Amino acid sequence: MSALATRASRDQKSPHPAPQRWHGSVSRGWQTAAMAVASVASAATACLLIGVAPAQASQVTIQRHSPFAPLHSYAGRNGELELSAACAAPAHAGQAACFAISRHQVQGTVGAARSAGDHAASPMTPAGYGPSALQRAYNLPSTRGSGRVVAIVDAYNDPNAESDLARYRSTYGLAPCTTANGCFRKVNQTGGTSYPSSDAGWAAEISLDLDMVSTVCPNCHILLVEASSAYISDLGTGVNTAVKLGAKFVSNSYGASESSADTSYDSQYYNHPGVAITASAGDGGYATAYPADSRYVIAVGGTSLNSSSSVRGWSEKVWNGSGSGCSGYDAKPSWQTDSGCTKRTGNDVSAVADPGTGVAVYDTYQAGGWAIYGGTSASAPIIAATYALAGTPVAGTYPASYLYAHQSALNDVTSGSDGACSTSYFCTARTGYDGPTGLGTPNGITAFLSP
């Protein structure tokens, strides 16, 4: 099945489809163009295992003041990359969407990103960054975290979650993480084993999340909580269940537009002192999203990540699809001291999210296996797992505050923008704190330790 056909199948099966919206450089005649490139898209998908060119940053098409990327857009110098959002934008108030974006090559001018230096157990290295590349990029001690539980909260069921995770980990030589050995556990939003209906878009999100936790913290245990729907009320119930079941690190790779209900959601679902709760900032460029704008969570923005000749060996800039902004509802936490926003400012921290410099993911539920993914859905689990490497948060504390006590221990991202805004640092990188990347990206685990 071609990449475009797979995407169409996912769109048809979404429980809450939304109309497609097109902005910026995206052609409104994309369907005609898609027919013309379908054959090369299929060939490119088949070649995902032989990355032939270095990663390059892409400019995702954005929708003004919306945290959601369009279902389809084209990026790259000549529009040679098709970007497909895994989940349709929400159709109802109180409903969220996942923030995973897949990347497909539809012209032969640029190859898929290779996992630079990754040593896979299989003869061929999947395209996209894998464990060793990301561990080097963020100076992460992957041997830590043994037995610590990182929870992934997503909507709907991925029936292939455990088997796909097994393939990802075996490919990169990571130890098995299974139900049988106690490393992997899957529950519904109340902790039971009667799972919700399956959904291909959210299954892709689940695969991305599980793979990123495995990448950053191979020794961590993983708890997958599948909510009954994409409404914040169900996803939030899943967060409560994750904490109840003992997770001290909870990743949320989804979001909704802000609303006056958010402060109520805060108290019901996201206020868990002593637990590191991460949330994706969104994929639509400069715009706010919830729960990333909750004062109780760690808001995670996105960057473009490339290898370089610098001392670090890597360079980063703002991914233009990253969400950021000044909350209209949530109060400012005491540790956040920027002066331009009297309420909560997004974000606190960031990591790679640009699908043009994306990560390798293995997903087979109505999908073809290996693919390249991005979106702030990638950066949220990366950060949650980084907290797990650092250690269990101190009881009664909010782990977002740790970052502000250790600002110099992060990689400061000082270039790039996610849109236009009246207060420059809300949308444009600068030295020190800025909206799109927060205080920066991981440089080891010091910034994630309690001060």
PAVORO-187990 format. One record per residue: residue in three letters; y, z, x of N, C-alpha, C in turn. Coordinates in steps of 0.2 Angstrom, whole numbers, plus 2048, in hexadecimal, padded with zeros to 3 digits. Layout:
! residues N
ALAYZXYZXYZX;...
***
This chain:
! residues 451
MET7FA800804800800800806800804;SER80B7FC8038117FC807815802806;ALA81A80380B81E80980A822809804;LEU8258038028298027FC8258037F6;ALA81E8017F681A8027F08188097EF;THR81780D7F58168147F581C8187F2;ARG8228167F48288197F18298187EA;ALA8278127E78288107E08238147DC;SER81D8157DF8188197DC81A8217DB;ARG81D8237E082082A7E082582B7DB;ASP82A8267DA82F8267D582C8267CE;GLN8278227CD8258227C68218287C4;LYS81F82C7C981B8327C881F8387C8;SER8268387CA82A83E7CA82B8407C3;PRO8298477C282A84A7BB83184A7B8;HIS8368497BC83D8497BA8418447BD;PRO83F83D7BC8438387C084A8387BE;ALA84E8367C28558357C185882E7C3;PRO85D82B7C085F8257C18618247C9;GLN86081E7CB86181C7D286981B7D3;ARG86C81E7D887381D7D987481A7E0;TRP8798157E087A8127E78818127E9;HIS8828147EF8898157F188A8127F9;GLY8908117FB89180F80288E808803;SER88A80880988880280C8817FF808;VAL87E8038048788018018797FB7FC;SER8757F67FD8767F07F98737F27F2;ARG8777F07ED8757F17E686F7EC7E4;GLY86E7E77E88697E27E78637E47EB;TRP8627EA7ED85C7ED7F18557EA7EF;GLN8547EA7E884E7E87E684C7E17E9;THR8507DC7E984F7D67EB84E7D67F3;ALA8527DA7F68517DA7FD84A7DE7FF;ALA8487E37FB8427E67FC83C7E17FB;MET83C7DD7F78377D87F68367D37FC;ALA83C7D27FF83C7CD8058397D180B;VAL83A7D880B8387DB8118317DF810;ALA82E7DF80A8287E38098237E280E;SER8227DB81081C7DA81581D7DD81C;VAL8247DD81E8257E08248257E8824;ALA8277EA81E8277F281D8207F481D;SER81B7F081A8147F281B8127F2822;ALA8147ED8268127ED82D8157F2831;ALA81B7F482F81E7F983381B800832;THR81980182B81580782A80F80882E;ALA80B80282E805802832806803839;CYS80C80283C80D80384381080A845;LEU81080F840814815841810819847;LEU80A81784980781B84E809818855;ILE80D81385680E81185C81581085E;GLY81981685D82081685D823811863;VAL82780C86282980886783080886A;ALA83480C86783B80D86983D814868;PRO84281686C84581D86B84881E865;ALA84882486384C82685C85382485D;GLN85682385785D822857860824851;ALA86682785186982A84B86A825846;SER86A82784086B82283A871825836;GLN87482083287982282E876822827;VAL87582782487282781D877826818;THR87682281387B82180D87B827809;ILE88182980888283080488682F7FE;GLN8858347FA8888347F388D8397F3;ARG8938387F289983D7F28988437EE;HIS8998487F189884F7EE8928507EA;SER88C84D7ED88684E7EB8818507F0;PRO87D8557F08798577F58728537F6;PHE87284E7F186C84A7F186D8437F4;ALA8688407F886983A7FB8668357F5;PRO86882F7F686682A7F185E8297F2;LEU85B8267ED8548257ED8528217F3;HIS85681B7F48558177F985C8157FC;SER85C81480386281180685F80E80D;TYR86480A81086280781686680981C;ALA86480A82286780D82786680982E;GLY86980B83386880783986D80283A;ARG86E8008408737FB8428737F583D;ASN86D7F383B86D7ED8378697EE831;GLY8697F482E8667F682885E7F5829;GLU85B7F682F8547F58308507FB82E;LEU85380182C84F80682A850808822;GLU84B80881F84B80A81884A812817;LEU84F81581484E81D81384D81E80C;SER84782280B84582380484582B803;ALA84982D7FE8488347FC8428367F9;ALA83E83B7FB83883D7F883983F7F0;CYS83E8427EF83F8447E88458417E5;ALA8458407DE84B83D7DB8508437DA;ALA8568417D985B8467D885A84A7D1;PRO85C8507D185A8537CA85D8507C4;ALA85A8517BF85D84E7B885F8537B4;HIS85E85A7B686085F7B18648657B5;ALA8688697B286B86F7B58668747B7;GLY8668777BC86287C7BF85C8797C2;GLN85B8727C385686F7C685886D7CD;ALA85386E7D285486C7D98508667DA;ALA8518637E084D85D7E384C85F7EA;CYS84685C7EC84485D7F48498597F8;PHE84A85B7FE84E85780384B853808;ALA84585180784184D80C84384680B;ILE84484281184583B811841838816;SER83D83381383982F81883C82981A;ARG83A82682083D82182383881B824;HIS83A81582283580F82383980A827;GLN83680782C83980182F8387FB82B;VAL83D7F782983C7F182583E7EB829;GLN8407EC82F8427E683383F7E783A;GLY83E7E283E83B7E384483F7E584A;THR8467E684984A7E684E84A7ED851;VAL8487F284E8487F98518417FC84F;GLY83E7FF854837802853838809850;ALA83280C84E83281384C833817852;ALA83681D850837822855830825858;ARG83082685F82A82886182B830863;SER82583386282683B86482683B86C;ALA82C83B86E82D83B876829840879;GLY82483F87D82184488181B84887D;ASP81A84687781584A87380E848875;HIS80A84D87680384B8787FF84D873;ALA7FD84886F7F98488697F284886B;ALA7ED84B8677E684C8697E3845867;SER7E68418637E383A8627E6835867;PRO7E382F8687E582B86D7EC82886B;MET7EE8288657F58258647F982B861;THR80082B86380483086180882E85B;PRO80883285680C83085081382F852;ALA81782A84E81E82984F82182F84C;GLY82783084F82B83684C82A83C851;TYR82F84185182E84785682884B853;GLY82484D85881F85285782085985A;PRO81B85D85B81C86485D81F864864;SER81C86186981F862870826860871;ALA82885A86D82F85886E83385D86B;LEU83285F86583686486283786B865;GLN83186D86883187386B835873872;ARG83586D87583986C87B84186B879;ALA84286887484986787284C86D870;TYR84987286D84C87886B84987E86F;ASN84687D87584488287A840888876;LEU83B88687283888B86E83188D872;PRO83089387282989687582489686F;SER82089186F81C88F86A81689486A;THR81589886F80F89C86F8108A386B;ARG8168A48698188AA8658168A985E;GLY8178AF85A8168AE8538108AF850;SER80B8B18548048B28518038B684B;GLY8018B38467FF8B78408058B883B;ARG80B8B683D8118B78398118B2833;VAL8138B482D8128AF8278188AC826;VAL8188A582681E8A182481C89E81D;ALA82089F81881F89D812823896811;ILE82089180D82388B80B82388B804;VAL82988B80182A88B7F982C8847F7;ASP8288807F382987A7F18278797EA;ALA8298747E68278737DF82086E7DF;TYR81C86F7DA81786B7D881186C7DD;ASN80C8687DC8068697E08058637E5;ASP8038657EB8008607F07F98617F1;PRO7F585D7ED7ED85F7EE7EA85E7F5;ASN7EE85A7F97EB8588007EF85D805;ALA7F28628037F68668087F286880E;GLU7ED86B80C7E986E8127E6869816;SER7E38648137DF85F8177E585B81B;ASP7EA8598197F085681C7F285A822;LEU7F38618217F58658267F086582C;ALA7EA86582A7E486582F7E585F833;ARG7E68598307E78538347ED853839;TYR7F28568377F885683B7F785B841;ARG7F48608407F38658457EE86384A;SER7E88608487E385D84C7E6857850;THR7EA85384E7ED84E8517F1850857;TYR7F58568577F985885C7F585E860;GLY7EF85F85F7EB8648627ED86B861;LEU7F086C85B7F18738587EB876855;ALA7EB87D8567E58808537E487F84B;PRO7DE87F8497DE87E8417E188483E;CYS7E48828387E78878337E588682D;THR7E088A82B7DC8888257DB88E820;THR7D988D81A7D88938167D2897818;ALA7CD89381B7C789781E7C989C823;ASN7CD89A8287CF89E82E7D48A382C;GLY7D78A38267DC8A88247E38A6826;CYS7E48A08297EB89E82B7EF89A826;PHE7EB8978217EF89381C7ED896815;ARG7F28978117F189980A7F5895805;LYS7F38937FF7F78907FA7F68937F4;VAL7FC8947F17FC8987EA8018947E6;ASN8018967DF8068947DB80C8997DB;GLN8118987D681789B7D78168A37D5;THR8118A57D280F8AC7D180A8AF7D5;GLY8078AB7DA8028AD7DF7FB8AB7DD;GLY7FA8A87D77F48A67D57F189F7D8;THR7EC89D7D67E98977D97E88917D4;SER7EB8927CE7EC88D7C97F28897CA;TYR7F18837CE7F78807D17FA87B7CC;PRO80187A7CD8048767C880286E7C9;SER80586A7C58048637C58068607CC;SER80285B7CE8048587D48098537D4;ASP80D8527D981384E7DA81384B7E1;ALA8138447E18138417E881A8427EC;GLY81F8437E98268447EC82684B7EF;TRP8248507EB8248577EE81E8587F3;ALA8188547F28138547F78158527FE;ALA81A84D7FE81C84B804821850807;GLU82485480382885980582485F808;ILE81F86180481A86680781786480D;SER81585E80E81285C81581785D81A;LEU81E85A81982385B81E824862820;ASP82486781B82586E81C820871820;LEU81987081E814873822813870829;ASP81586A82A81486783181A86A835;MET82086B83282586E837824875838;VAL82187983481F88083681A88083B;SER81587B83B81087B840813879846;THR81887484681B87284C81E877850;VAL82287B84D826880850822886852;CYS81E88984D81A88F84E81388E84C;PRO80F88B85180888985080488F84F;ASN80689585180289B85080389F849;CYS80889C84680A8A083F80589E83A;HIS8048A38358018A182F80689E82A;ILE80389A82680789682180589881A;LEU80A89A81680989B80F80D89680B;LEU80989280780C88C80380C88F7FC;VAL81288F7F98138917F281688B7EE;GLU8128897E98148847E58168867DE;ALA81D8847DD8208867D781E8817D1;SER81E8847CB81C8807C582187A7C4;SER82787A7C682C8757C58318757CA;ALA8368707CA83B8707CF8418747CD;TYR8418787C784687C7C58478827CA;ILE84D8847CB84F88A7CF84B8907CD;SER84A8917C78478977C48408977C6;ASP83C8917C68358917C98358927D0;LEU83988E7D483988E7DB83B8957DE;GLY8408987DA84289F7DC83C8A47DB;THR8398A37D68338A77D482E8A77DA;GLY82D8A17DD82989F7E282B8A37E8;VAL8328A37EA8348A77EF8338AF7EE;ASN8348B17E88328B87E782A8BA7E9;THR8268B57E781F8B67E881D8B57EF;ALA8218B17F38208B07FA8218B77FE;VAL8278BA7FC8298C07FF8248C67FD;LYS8228C67F681D8CB7F48168CA7F7;LEU8148C47F980E8C37FD80F8C5804;GLY8158C78078158C980E8198C4812;ALA81B8BF81081F8BA8158268BD817;LYS8278BD81D82D8BF81F8328B9821;PHE82F8B38208338AD8228318A881C;VAL8368A68198358A281383A89C813;SER83789681383B88F81483B88C80D;ASN84188A80B843886805846880806;SER84287A806845873808847870801;TYR84B8737FD84D8707F78548727F5;GLY8578707F085E8727EE86086F7E8;ALA8658727E58688707DF8708707E0;SER87386C7DC87A86D7DC87C8747DA;GLU8828767DD88487D7DB88687E7D4;SER8858847D18878857CB88988D7CA;SER88C88F7C488E8967C388889A7C2;ALA8828977C287C89B7C187A89E7C8;ASP87D89B7CD87A89D7D487A8A47D6;THR87F8A87D487F8AF7D687A8B37D2;SER8788B07CC8738B37C986C8B27CC;TYR86B8AB7CE8658AA7D28658AE7D8;ASP86A8AF7DC86B8B37E28678BA7E1;SER8698BD7DC8668C47DB85F8C47D8;GLN85D8BE7D58568BE7D28518BC7D7;TYR8538B77DC84E8B47E084F8B47E7;TYR8558B47EA8578B37F18598B97F5;ASN85A8BE7F285D8C47F58578C87F8;HIS8548C77FE84F8CA8018508CD808;PRO8548D28088558D580F84F8D6813;GLY84F8D48198498D581E8458CF81E;VAL8478CA81A8438C381A8488BE81C;ALA8468B982184A8B38228488AE81E;ILE84D8AC81984C8A78148518A1816;THR84E89C817852896819852891813;ALA85888D81385988880E85C882810;SER85A87C80E85D87681086387580D;ALA86887281286F87180F87086B80B;GLY86B86680B86C86080786C85A80B;ASP86B85480886B84E80B870849809;GLY87584B80587A846803881846807;GLY88184980D88784981088B84F80E;TYR89284F80F89685580D895857806;ALA89285C80589185F7FE88D8667FE;THR88F86A7FA88B8707F98858707F6;ALA8808757F787A8757F387787C7F3;TYR87387D7EE8708847ED8698837ED;PRO8658887F086788E7F386A88F7FA;ALA86B8897FD86E88A80487588D804;ASP87988D7FE87F8917FE87E8987FC;SER87889A7FB8788A17F987A8A67FF;ARG87D8AB7FE87F8AF8048798B3807;TYR8738B380486D8B68068698B280A;VAL86A8AC80B8658A780F8688A5815;ILE8648A181986689E81F86789781D;ALA86D89481D86F88D81B86E889821;VAL86A88382086887F82686A878825;GLY86E87682A87186F82A86D86B82E;GLY86F86582F86B86083286E85C838;THR86B85A83D86D856843869850844;SER86C84C84886984684B867848852;LEU86084885485E84A85B85B84585F;ASN85E84486585B83F86A85A842870;SER85583F87485584187B85B83E87F;SER85C84188486283F888861841890;SER86683F89486684189B86984789D;SER86B84B89886F85189986A85789C;VAL86D85C89E8698628A086486489B;ARG86686489586186689085C86188F;GLY85E85B89085985588E859853887;TRP85E85588385E85387C86685387A;SER86884F87686E84F87386E85086B;GLU87385386887385386187A85285E;LYS87A84F85888184F85587F85084D;VAL88485184988485284288084B83F;TRP87B84D83B87884783787D846831;ASN87F84083088483F82B881841824;GLY87B84282387884381C87884B81B;SER87984F82087985681F87E85981A;GLY87C85D816880861812884866815;SER88A86881288E86D81589486E810;GLY89887381189D87480C89F87C80B;CYS8A487D8068A68838048A38857FD;SER8A088A7FD89D88B7F68A288D7F1;GLY8A188B7EB8A588C7E58A48937E2;TYR89E8967E489B89C7E08998A27E4;ASP8968A07E98938A67ED8988A97F2;ALA8978B07F289C8B47F689A8B37FE;LYS89F8B480289E8B380989B8B980C;PRO8958B88108928BE8138968C1818;SER8958C781A89A8CB81E89A8C8825;TRP8948C58278948C282E8978BC82F;GLN8998B882A89C8B282A8A38B282A;THR8A68B08308AE8B28308B28AC831;ASP8B08A682F8B48A08308BA8A182A;SER8C089E82C8C58A08278C789B822;GLY8C48958228C689081E8C3890817;CYS8BE8948168BA8958108BA89C80E;THR8BC89E8088BC8A58068B58A7804;LYS8B18A28028AA8A47FF8A58A1805;ARG89F8A180389A89F80889B89880A;THR89A89781189B89181489488F816;GLY89288881588C88581888E88181E;ASN88B88382388488582488488B829;ASP87E88E82B87D89383087B890836;VAL87688B83687288983C87088283A;SER86D87E83E86A87883D865876842;ALA86287084085C86D84485C866842;VAL85786284585785B84485585A83D;ALA85985583A85885383385984B832;ASP85C84883785D84183685683D836;PRO85583983084E83583084E830836;GLY85482E83885482983E85282C844;THR85283384584F83684B84A83B848;GLY84683984384283D83F83B840842;VAL83884383E83284784182B84383E;ALA82684484181F84283F81D846839;VAL81A84383481784782E81184382C;TYR80C84782A806844827805846820;ASP80584181C80484281480083D811;THR7FB83F80E7F783A80B7F683A803;TYR7FA83E8007FA83E7F87FF8397F6;GLN7FB8337F47FF82D7F280382B7F7;ALA80182C7FD805829803800827808;GLY80382480E7FE8218127FC824818;GLY7FE82B8197FD82F81F803830823;TRP80382D82980882F82E80F82B82C;ALA81482F82C81B82C82B82083082E;ILE82682D82F82C83183283083482C;TYR83283A82D83683D82883C84182B;GLY84184282784784682884A849822;GLY85084A82285384E81D85485581F;THR85885981C85886081E85286481B;SER84E86181884786381784386481D;ALA84586182284286282984586882D;SER84B86882C84F86E83084D87582D;ALA84D87582784B87C82484587F826;PRO83F87C82683987F829839880830;ILE83D87B83483D87C83B84188383C;ILE84688483984A88B83A846891838;ALA84289083283E896830839898835;ALA83689383883089483D833896843;THR83989484583D89784B83E89F84A;TYR8408A18448418A884383A8AB843;ALA8358A884182E8AB84282C8AC849;LEU82E8A784E82D8A88558308AE857;ALA8368AF85583B8B58578388BC856;GLY8358BC8508328C384E8348C5847;THR8318CA8448328CC83D83A8CF83D;PRO83D8CD8388448CF8378448D7835;VAL84A8DA83784A8E183684B8E282F;ALA8488E782C8488E98258508EA823;GLY8528E881D8588E981B85E8E481D;THR85C8E08228618DB8258608D4822;TYR8668D18238658C98218658C5827;PRO8608C282985F8BF82F8648B9831;ALA8688B782C86D8B282D8728B5832;SER8738BC8318788BF8358768BF83D;TYR8708BF83E86E8BF8458718B9849;LEU8718B38468748AD84987B8AF84C;TYR87F8B28478868B38498878B884E;ALA8828BC8508838C18558808BE85C;HIS87E8B885C87B8B586287D8AE862;GLN8838AC8618868A58608858A1867;SER8858A586C8858A187387E89F874;ALA8798A28708728A087286F89A86E;LEU87489686B87289086787588A86A;ASN87388486987587E86B87B87C867;ASP88187D86988787B865887873864;VAL88887185E88886A85D89086885B;THR89386485F89A86385F89C85C85D;SER89885885B89A85185989684F852;GLY89A84A84F89784884889A84B842;SER89984883D89C84A836897848831;ASP89784C82B89384A82589884881F;GLY89E8468218A284381B8A984581C;ALA8AD8448178B48468178B684C813;CYS8BA8508168BC8578138C3859815;SER8C685D8118CD85F8128CD864817;THR8C88688198C886D81E8C386A823;SER8C68688298C286482E8BB86782F;TYR8BA86D8318B48708338AF87082E;PHE8B18708288AC8708228A786A823;CYS8A98648268A585E8268A585B82D;THR8A885E8328A985B8398A786083E;ALA8A285E8438A08628488A686484C;ARG8A686A84F8AB86C8548A8871859;THR8AB87385E8A98798628A987F85E;GLY8A388385E8A288985A8A0887853;TYR8A188B84E89F88A8488A2884844;ASP89D8818418A087B83C89B87B836;GLY89D87883189987782B89287482C;PRO89286D82E88C86A82E88686D832;THR88887083888387283D88387A83D;GLY88887D83A88888483B88A886842;LEU88688B84588788D84B884889851;GLY87F88484E87C880853874880851;THR87187E85686987D85686688285A;PRO85F88385985C88885D85C886865;ASN85D88B86985C88A870858891872;GLY85189087184D89687184D89A86B;ILE84B8A186C84B8A58668508AB866;THR8548AB86B8598B186C85D8B2865;ALA8608AC8638658AC85D8618AE857;PHE85B8AF8578578B08518548B7851;LEU8568BB8568548C28578598C6854;SER8578CC85185C8D184E8608D4854;PRO8678D485386B8D785986A8DE85A;
***
